[in-house]
Amino acid sequence: MRGIAPERQITKRPNIPRAARRLASTGLAFEYFRAFSQSTHQYHTHPFVEVLFVLNGTFRHVTADRTYDETRGGVTILNYHQYHTLKTPRGPVELMNLYWDRRRYPAPPLPPSLDRRLHDLIPSHPMLGHRLNRVVHLQLAEPDRPLQLLAMLYAEQERPADGSETAIESLFRLLLIELCRAAPAVVPEHTESIDTPVERVRVYLDEHFNEAVPLDDLCAVARLRRANLCRRFKRYTGLTTGAYLRQRRLAEAVRRLRTTDDKIAVVCLESGFSDLSNFNRLFRQVFGCTPSAFRNEAEECTPLRVEGRR
């Protein structure tokens, strides 16, 4: 982030010991601030995803490229290693933070349409983000239900009992559904900074990632010439069309490796890759290991779903 002195760039972990321990052991934790107050900016980042919910009050939030006021029902999703800070010039605010390391805590299954939206909101791995989902801001139209789910999740974490892990899994799935519903399925054309023709292409790639996608087809979707489309897509997402497509396919491969027992060849083909050796080479290049090793490591990191274990 420009303009921030290196000594002020702090990597933070949860403040509350129970939340810190749970995040380290399972990859999912919650932290509640009844009256958060901060008069000076303290820029920091996290080695996990942070989802910040405003329960009551208003504060000024500063991210890498935006400054805005957050109020009740506001949600900011800060993906891996995104710098941000906040101040409370109008007095203390009530906040709830969700901390999620998707490498350790697998995403629960969602309907296909919501699963695609979740990928847009929260990449399944730090290597699979892009310009549009580094920091995502949502405003919950009806915040009572998701905030109630948050309160229930926090209670299960703080006062574990028989069935707490199962309750957390179920409540977390419901909360993700609420967040995906709050994210627009189609970005309105008048939205500031949205390149509508290029957004159509991005959505098309998300929906057809497991098919052959010639550049000419993307030009037809955008109604743009090749050079113009490629230049605008790179500026809009930070990636070329080919890199974006590969990333989307890798995200699907990661999902399948973590949630299915499909053979690697099946994962390769169902994720849109036509050649197993190329898939293995690309996977190792991006994640530093083979698909099989990635699956084994994910299984080792998956938290035990045994009641009473913390």
C-alpha positions in Angstrom: 0.0 0.0 0.0 1.5 3.3 -1.1 2.3 5.9 1.5 2.7 3.6 4.4 6.0 3.4 6.2 7.2 -0.3 6.4 7.6 0.0 10.2 3.8 0.8 10.4 2.8 -2.3 8.4 1.8 -4.7 11.1 0.7 -8.3 10.6 -2.0 -8.9 13.2 -3.7 -12.0 14.6 -6.8 -12.2 16.8 -6.5 -10.3 20.1 -8.7 -12.7 22.1 -6.8 -15.8 23.2 -9.6 -18.2 22.5 -10.1 -16.8 19.0 -6.4 -17.0 18.3 -6.2 -20.6 19.5 -9.3 -21.6 17.5 -8.0 -20.0 14.3 -4.7 -21.7 14.7 -6.3 -25.1 15.3 -9.2 -25.1 12.9 -8.9 -22.1 10.5 -12.1 -20.4 11.6 -12.7 -18.0 14.5 -14.7 -15.0 15.7 -13.8 -11.9 17.7 -16.3 -9.5 19.3 -15.7 -5.9 20.2 -18.5 -4.4 22.3 -17.0 -0.9 22.2 -14.1 -0.6 19.8 -12.4 2.8 19.8 -9.3 4.0 17.8 -8.2 7.6 17.4 -5.2 7.1 15.1 -4.7 4.9 12.0 -2.9 1.6 12.6 -2.3 0.0 9.2 -2.2 -3.8 9.4 -2.8 -6.9 7.5 -3.7 -10.6 8.2 -2.4 -13.9 6.9 -6.0 -15.1 6.6 -9.3 -13.7 5.4 -11.0 -11.1 7.7 -14.7 -10.3 7.4 -15.6 -7.3 9.4 -19.3 -6.8 10.4 -20.6 -3.5 11.9 -23.2 -4.3 14.5 -23.8 -0.7 15.7 -22.1 2.7 15.3 -20.1 4.4 12.5 -16.4 4.5 11.7 -14.0 5.5 9.0 -12.5 2.6 7.1 -9.4 3.0 4.9 -8.2 0.3 2.6 -5.6 0.3 -0.2 -7.7 2.3 -2.6 -10.8 3.4 -0.8 -11.9 5.4 2.2 -15.5 5.2 3.3 -17.8 5.3 6.4 -19.1 2.0 7.7 -22.5 1.8 9.5 -24.7 -0.9 10.8 -25.1 -3.7 8.3 -21.8 -2.9 6.6 -19.5 -5.8 5.8 -16.0 -5.6 4.5 -14.2 -8.7 3.3 -10.4 -8.3 3.3 -8.7 -11.2 1.6 -5.3 -12.5 2.4 -2.6 -9.9 3.2 -4.7 -6.8 2.4 -3.7 -3.6 4.4 -6.4 -1.6 6.1 -7.0 0.6 9.1 -9.9 2.4 10.8 -10.7 5.3 13.1 -13.7 6.0 15.3 -14.2 9.8 15.3 -17.8 9.5 16.3 -17.2 7.3 19.3 -16.9 3.6 20.0 -18.5 1.1 17.7 -19.7 -2.5 18.1 -17.9 -4.9 15.8 -17.7 -8.6 15.0 -14.7 -10.0 13.1 -14.7 -13.3 11.3 -11.3 -14.9 10.6 -11.1 -17.6 8.0 -8.2 -19.5 6.6 -9.7 -21.4 3.7 -6.5 -23.5 3.4 -7.4 -25.1 6.8 -11.2 -24.8 7.1 -12.9 -26.0 3.9 -15.9 -24.0 2.6 -19.2 -25.8 3.1 -21.1 -26.9 0.0 -23.3 -24.3 -1.5 -25.7 -24.2 -4.5 -23.8 -23.7 -7.7 -24.9 -20.1 -8.2 -23.9 -19.1 -4.7 -20.7 -21.1 -4.9 -19.7 -19.0 -7.9 -20.5 -15.9 -6.0 -18.5 -17.1 -3.0 -15.5 -17.5 -5.3 -15.9 -13.9 -6.3 -16.1 -12.7 -2.7 -13.4 -14.9 -1.1 -10.7 -16.7 -3.1 -10.2 -20.4 -2.0 -6.5 -19.8 -1.8 -4.2 -16.8 -1.4 -2.8 -17.4 -4.9 -6.3 -17.2 -6.5 -7.2 -13.6 -5.9 -7.4 -10.7 -8.3 -7.9 -7.0 -8.4 -11.7 -7.1 -7.9 -11.8 -9.3 -4.8 -8.8 -8.0 -2.8 -11.2 -5.9 -0.7 -15.0 -6.3 -1.1 -17.6 -4.1 0.5 -21.2 -5.2 1.0 -24.2 -3.5 2.7 -26.7 -5.9 4.2 -30.2 -4.7 3.3 -31.7 -6.7 6.2 -28.8 -7.2 8.7 -30.8 -8.7 11.6 -30.6 -12.3 10.3 -26.9 -12.5 9.5 -26.0 -10.6 12.6 -28.0 -13.1 14.7 -26.1 -15.9 13.0 -22.9 -14.2 14.0 -24.0 -13.9 17.6 -24.8 -17.7 17.6 -21.5 -18.6 16.1 -19.6 -16.5 18.7 -21.6 -18.1 21.5 -20.7 -21.6 20.3 -17.0 -20.6 20.2 -17.0 -19.0 23.6 -19.2 -21.5 25.4 -18.5 -24.8 23.7 -20.8 -27.7 24.5 -21.9 -31.0 23.0 -22.6 -30.4 19.3 -20.8 -27.1 19.1 -18.6 -28.1 16.1 -21.7 -29.3 14.2 -23.6 -26.1 15.1 -20.7 -24.0 13.9 -20.5 -25.8 10.6 -24.2 -25.3 10.0 -24.4 -21.7 11.2 -21.3 -20.8 9.1 -22.9 -22.3 6.0 -26.0 -20.2 6.6 -23.9 -17.1 7.1 -22.1 -17.6 3.9 -25.4 -18.0 2.1 -26.5 -14.6 3.5 -23.3 -13.0 2.3 -23.6 -14.5 -1.1 -27.2 -13.3 -1.3 -26.1 -9.8 -0.4 -23.5 -9.7 -3.2 -25.2 -8.8 -6.5 -25.4 -11.7 -9.0 -25.1 -9.2 -11.8 -23.3 -5.9 -11.3 -25.5 -2.9 -12.2 -24.3 -1.1 -15.3 -24.2 2.3 -13.6 -22.0 1.1 -10.8 -19.0 3.3 -10.4 -15.7 1.9 -11.8 -17.4 -1.1 -13.5 -16.4 -1.7 -17.1 -19.7 -3.3 -18.2 -18.5 -5.0 -21.4 -15.5 -6.5 -19.6 -17.7 -7.5 -16.6 -19.8 -9.5 -19.0 -16.7 -11.3 -20.2 -15.6 -12.0 -16.6 -19.0 -13.5 -15.7 -18.9 -15.5 -19.0 -15.5 -17.0 -18.0 -16.9 -17.8 -14.5 -19.8 -19.7 -16.0 -17.9 -21.5 -18.8 -14.6 -22.1 -17.2 -14.7 -25.8 -17.8 -15.2 -25.4 -21.6 -13.0 -24.3 -24.4 -13.2 -20.5 -24.5 -11.8 -19.0 -27.7 -10.9 -15.3 -27.5 -13.2 -14.6 -30.5 -16.1 -15.8 -28.3 -15.1 -13.3 -25.6 -14.9 -10.5 -28.1 -18.4 -11.3 -29.2 -19.6 -11.3 -25.6 -18.0 -7.9 -25.0 -18.6 -6.6 -28.5 -15.0 -5.3 -28.5 -12.0 -5.9 -30.7 -9.3 -8.3 -29.5 -6.7 -5.7 -28.6 -9.2 -3.4 -26.9 -10.7 -6.3 -24.9 -7.3 -7.6 -23.8 -6.1 -4.2 -22.6 -9.3 -3.4 -20.8 -9.6 -6.8 -19.1 -6.1 -6.6 -17.8 -6.7 -3.1 -16.4 -10.0 -4.2 -14.9 -9.0 -7.4 -13.2 -5.2 -7.2 -13.1 -5.0 -10.4 -15.1 -5.1 -11.4 -18.8 -8.2 -13.3 -20.0 -6.1 -16.5 -20.2 -4.6 -16.0 -16.7 -8.1 -15.3 -15.3 -9.5 -18.5 -16.9 -6.6 -20.6 -15.6 -7.1 -19.1 -12.1 -10.8 -20.0 -12.2 -10.1 -23.5 -13.3 -7.5 -23.9 -10.5 -10.1 -22.7 -8.0 -12.4 -25.4 -9.1 -9.7 -28.0 -8.9 -8.9 -26.9 -5.4 -12.6 -27.1 -4.4 -12.8 -30.7 -5.9 -9.6 -31.8 -4.3 -10.9 -30.7 -0.9 -14.5 -31.8 -1.1 -14.5 -35.0 -3.4 -12.7 -38.3 -3.7 -12.6 -37.9 -7.5 -9.4 -39.2 -9.1 -6.9 -36.5 -10.1 -7.6 -37.1 -13.8 -11.3 -36.5 -13.2 -10.6 -33.3 -11.2 -8.4 -32.2 -14.1 -11.1 -32.7 -16.8 -14.0 -31.4 -14.7 -12.1 -28.3 -13.9 -11.6 -27.5 -17.6 -8.1 -28.7 -18.2 -7.7 -31.0 -21.2 -4.2 -32.4 -20.4 -3.2 -34.1 -17.1 0.5 -33.4 -17.4 -0.1 -29.7 -18.1 -2.5 -29.6 -15.2 0.0 -31.2 -12.8 2.8 -28.8 -14.0 0.6 -25.7 -13.6 -0.7 -26.8 -10.2 2.8 -27.3 -8.9 3.9 -24.0 -10.4 1.2 -22.1 -8.6 0.8 -24.0 -5.3 4.3 -25.6 -4.9 3.1 -29.2 -4.8 1.2 -31.8 -6.8 -2.6 -32.1 -6.7 -2.2 -35.3 -4.8 0.1 -33.7 -2.2 -2.3 -30.7 -1.9 -5.2 -33.1 -1.2 -3.2 -35.0 1.4 -2.1 -31.8 3.1 -5.7 -30.5 3.1 -6.9 -33.7 4.8 -4.2 -33.3 7.4 -5.2 -29.7 8.1 -8.9 -30.3 8.2 -10.1 -29.8 11.8 -11.4 -32.8 13.5 -15.2 -32.9 13.6 -15.3 -34.6 17.0 -17.5 -33.1 19.6 -15.8 -31.9 22.7 -12.4 -31.5 20.8 -11.1 -27.9 20.6 
